[in-house]
Amino acid sequence: MEGSAGHDKMSRKKRRQSGKSAVGIIEEATHLLRILPASIFIGYYVGSLPFVAGFLYFWADMSRDAFAYRHAAEASFVVAVLFVWMKCLQAVFAEQLSTLISNGPSIGWSIKRVLRLIVIQTAVQPTGLLTLPVAALALVPLGWTYAFYQNVTVLGGRGTAGIGDVCRKSFRQAMLFQAQNHILLSILSLFGFFVFLNTVMVMFMTPHMLNTFFGIETVFTRAGLSMFNTTFFAAAFVIVYVLVDPLMKAIYTLRCFYGESLHTGEDLLVELKGFQTEKEGLRCE
């Protein structure tokens, strides 16, 4: 009996150190998003939608306007500012997810903390626009690189850590649970691909359905297959991004939580709190 108990204990420890299954993390992240208050979602989209709109306008303007080069610098600066704004609000979103996961108190956002958040996201996140495409050429490093930038979003708004500390912690977290991370990215890439196909179909069919059922003629119905241009696919891509990215943020927030818990044991404390709450609820019944 003692040998069996010791074996079970070692097995649980090994499972904890190797991480949960990819499907288990996705299910937990989905549940987390399902119980989120609407105000947290609103905060996320307040950050993301301005960048999406600005990026699409910039894309269409630069690809169609013959004189776009005259204001390219100003337009690029505006898109860059909106990008940083999005990343900062996504970091706040991830911090709120972390608070919900750990069941702990929410920490206020002082001016110093906000400035630190802006500096970290501004210094680190834009480099991903270069390093992620390069990492994609090697395939395997893409998983680590993508996890690193997601971890910077999750960890960049916490405590008093500087850029160096956040980068080191993000790198360590990216190196944890590697099999889980790559399986997650494979599943979510396939999921995102099908969401992209459905988005393209809806964008193409909607103008034609309006024309068929209500007689509404639009520039899209007159364009025919020529509507499949770069702006069309850019719009489809950003729609998929704002639909899927909250799930990605929840997944990598959970990964960071379980990674940090290997040293702090916080995941065990959260389970214990949940057990005690459930026990108290049964007593009340």
C-alpha positions as a printed Julia matrix, in Angstrom:
285×3 Matrix{Float64}:
   0.0    0.0     0.0
   2.82   2.41    0.88
   4.57   1.57   -2.4
   1.35   2.24   -4.32
   0.81   5.56   -2.52
   4.41   6.58   -3.21
   4.03   5.66   -6.88
   0.81   7.71   -7.16
   2.52  10.66   -5.5
   5.46  10.5    -7.92
   3.05  10.13  -10.85
   1.11  13.24   -9.81
   4.37  15.17   -9.38
   5.55  14.1   -12.84
   2.22  15.08  -14.45
   2.36  18.46  -12.7
   5.89  19.14  -13.95
   5.08  18.05  -17.51
   1.97  20.23  -17.61
  -1.64  19.54  -18.4
  -2.7   18.15  -21.75
  -3.21  20.64  -24.57
  -6.9   19.74  -24.8
  -7.25  20.22  -21.03
  -5.73  23.7   -21.24
  -8.04  24.65  -24.12
 -11.09  23.43  -22.18
 -10.0   25.35  -19.08
  -9.35  28.52  -21.12
 -12.76  28.22  -22.8
 -14.46  27.89  -19.43
 -12.48  30.87  -18.13
 -13.71  33.05  -21.01
 -17.26  31.83  -20.49
 -17.39  33.12  -16.91
 -15.64  36.43  -17.62
 -17.66  39.58  -16.89
 -18.68  41.53  -19.98
 -16.73  44.56  -18.75
 -13.43  42.68  -19.14
 -14.29  41.73  -22.73
 -15.23  45.33  -23.44
 -11.83  46.45  -22.16
 -10.11  43.96  -24.48
 -11.97  45.17  -27.56
 -11.51  48.83  -26.63
  -7.84  48.08  -27.09
  -8.02  45.82  -30.15
 -10.72  47.32  -32.39
  -9.07  50.76  -32.87
  -5.89  49.06  -34.1
  -7.86  46.72  -36.36
  -9.76  49.64  -37.91
  -6.61  51.74  -38.26
  -4.64  48.86  -39.76
  -7.32  48.11  -42.36
  -7.6   51.77  -43.33
  -3.8   51.99  -43.61
  -3.68  48.81  -45.73
  -6.4   49.97  -48.1
  -5.0   53.49  -48.33
  -1.42  52.37  -49.04
  -2.49  49.77  -51.61
  -4.97  51.93  -53.57
  -4.06  55.59  -53.23
  -1.44  56.67  -55.77
  -0.43  59.57  -53.51
  -0.35  57.58  -50.27
   3.42  57.98  -50.01
   2.89  61.64  -49.13
   1.39  60.78  -45.75
   2.88  57.3   -45.24
   5.07  58.38  -42.32
   2.21  60.0   -40.38
  -0.11  57.06  -41.07
   2.55  54.56  -39.99
   3.07  56.45  -36.74
  -0.67  56.37  -35.97
  -0.83  52.6   -36.64
   2.23  52.08  -34.39
   0.59  54.02  -31.55
  -2.61  52.0   -31.95
  -0.55  48.79  -31.89
   1.04  49.73  -28.57
  -2.38  50.77  -27.24
  -3.74  47.34  -28.19
  -0.86  45.48  -26.55
  -1.22  47.48  -23.33
  -4.95  46.78  -23.09
  -4.3   43.12  -23.86
  -1.82  43.04  -20.98
  -4.52  44.5   -18.7
  -6.9   41.82  -20.01
  -4.36  39.1   -19.17
  -3.82  40.58  -15.7
  -7.56  40.41  -15.06
  -7.57  36.8   -16.22
  -4.7   36.04  -13.83
  -6.61  37.58  -10.93
  -9.64  35.45  -11.76
  -7.54  32.27  -12.04
  -5.7   32.8    -8.74
  -8.85  33.97   -6.98
  -6.81  36.78   -5.45
  -7.39  40.49   -4.9
  -7.12  42.92   -7.78
  -4.15  45.31   -7.64
  -4.79  48.94   -8.54
  -3.13  50.59  -11.53
  -0.94  53.43  -10.3
   0.62  55.91  -12.72
   4.03  54.28  -12.19
   2.64  50.85  -12.99
   0.88  52.12  -16.12
   4.07  53.79  -17.36
   6.05  50.61  -16.72
   3.47  48.63  -18.69
   3.68  51.04  -21.64
   7.5   50.97  -21.66
   7.69  47.16  -21.58
   5.07  46.6   -24.3
   6.55  49.35  -26.49
  10.09  48.01  -26.14
   9.37  44.31  -26.67
   6.2   43.67  -28.68
   7.15  45.49  -31.94
  10.21  43.22  -32.29
   7.81  40.32  -32.78
   6.81  41.75  -36.16
  10.33  40.8   -37.33
  11.26  37.8   -35.21
   8.02  35.82  -35.63
   8.25  35.61  -39.48
  11.92  34.63  -39.19
  11.1   31.98  -36.57
   8.32  30.64  -38.81
  10.94  29.64  -41.37
  12.43  27.22  -38.83
   8.99  25.97  -37.67
  10.01  24.58  -34.25
  11.46  27.87  -32.86
   8.19  29.52  -33.87
   6.42  27.84  -30.95
   8.95  29.13  -28.44
   9.07  32.6   -30.01
   5.28  32.92  -30.14
   4.99  31.76  -26.52
   7.62  34.31  -25.48
   5.66  37.28  -26.87
   2.4   35.98  -25.41
   4.14  35.62  -22.05
   5.4   39.23  -22.26
   1.76  40.28  -22.61
   0.77  38.17  -19.61
   3.7   39.08  -17.34
   4.4   42.62  -18.53
   1.78  44.3   -16.36
   2.69  42.67  -13.07
   4.5   44.03  -10.03
   7.6   46.16  -10.32
   9.58  44.02  -12.77
  11.6   45.83  -15.43
  12.07  44.92  -19.08
  14.96  42.54  -18.37
  13.09  40.64  -15.63
   9.94  40.33  -17.75
  11.92  39.04  -20.74
  13.79  36.49  -18.61
  10.59  35.23  -16.98
   8.82  35.12  -20.35
  11.67  33.12  -21.86
  11.67  30.62  -18.98
   7.92  30.18  -19.28
   8.24  29.65  -23.04
  10.68  26.8   -22.41
   8.25  24.99  -20.08
   5.75  22.37  -21.24
   7.17  22.39  -24.78
   5.15  19.43  -26.1
   1.99  21.03  -24.73
   2.84  24.36  -26.35
   3.45  22.93  -29.83
   0.34  20.74  -29.7
  -1.66  23.78  -28.61
  -0.38  25.83  -31.53
  -1.12  23.0   -33.97
  -4.71  22.66  -32.74
  -5.33  26.4   -32.65
  -3.75  26.93  -36.08
  -6.16  24.38  -37.54
  -9.05  25.98  -35.65
  -8.02  29.45  -36.87
  -7.79  28.18  -40.45
 -11.39  26.96  -40.39
 -12.54  30.19  -38.73
 -10.76  32.06  -41.54
 -12.53  29.98  -44.22
 -15.91  30.59  -42.59
 -15.18  34.31  -42.29
 -14.27  34.52  -45.98
 -17.47  32.7   -46.93
 -19.64  34.99  -44.79
 -17.95  38.13  -46.16
 -18.45  36.92  -49.73
 -22.0   35.6   -49.36
 -23.52  38.43  -47.28
 -23.65  41.06  -50.1
 -25.08  38.48  -52.5
 -27.74  37.39  -50.01
 -28.73  41.04  -49.45
 -29.04  41.43  -53.21
 -31.04  38.2   -53.61
 -33.53  38.71  -50.77
 -33.78  42.5   -50.51
 -32.59  43.73  -53.92
 -29.76  45.74  -52.34
 -27.01  46.34  -54.88
 -23.57  47.07  -53.47
 -20.09  47.58  -54.83
 -19.28  44.05  -53.67
 -21.99  42.41  -55.78
 -20.89  44.41  -58.82
 -17.24  43.52  -58.25
 -17.73  39.77  -58.63
 -14.58  37.73  -58.01
 -12.45  40.88  -58.1
 -13.52  41.53  -54.5
 -10.96  38.88  -53.53
  -8.13  41.38  -53.23
  -5.49  41.96  -50.57
  -7.76  44.28  -48.56
 -10.49  41.61  -48.49
  -8.13  38.97  -47.1
  -6.56  41.47  -44.67
 -10.05  42.2   -43.33
 -10.77  38.48  -42.97
  -7.48  37.97  -41.16
  -8.05  40.71  -38.58
 -11.6   39.49  -37.95
 -10.21  36.04  -37.17
  -7.59  37.66  -34.95
 -10.08  39.52  -32.73
 -12.24  36.38  -32.5
  -9.49  33.9   -31.62
  -6.98  36.06  -29.74
  -8.93  36.21  -26.42
  -8.72  32.42  -26.32
  -4.97  32.61  -26.98
  -4.54  35.11  -24.15
  -6.49  32.86  -21.77
  -4.39  29.83  -22.77
  -1.05  31.55  -22.23
  -2.23  33.14  -19.0
  -3.02  29.62  -17.76
   0.35  28.37  -18.98
   2.14  31.11  -17.05
   0.04  30.38  -13.98
   0.9   26.67  -14.0
   4.52  27.38  -14.87
   4.95  29.77  -11.94
   3.09  27.33   -9.68
   5.89  24.79  -10.07
   7.84  27.05   -7.68
   5.07  28.75   -5.7
   2.51  25.94   -5.44
  -0.24  28.46   -6.14
  -2.21  26.0    -8.28
  -2.48  23.66   -5.27
  -3.64  26.54   -3.06
  -6.33  27.47   -5.6
  -7.52  23.85   -5.72
  -7.6   23.78   -1.92
  -9.65  26.99   -1.81
 -12.08  25.52   -4.32
 -12.35  22.32   -2.28
 -13.01  24.26    0.93
 -15.65  26.41   -0.79
 -17.36  23.32   -2.16
 -17.24  21.69    1.25
 -18.79  24.74    2.91
 -21.52  24.78    0.28
 -22.38  21.15    1.02
 -22.54  21.93    4.74
 -25.0   24.78    4.09
 -27.23  22.4     2.13
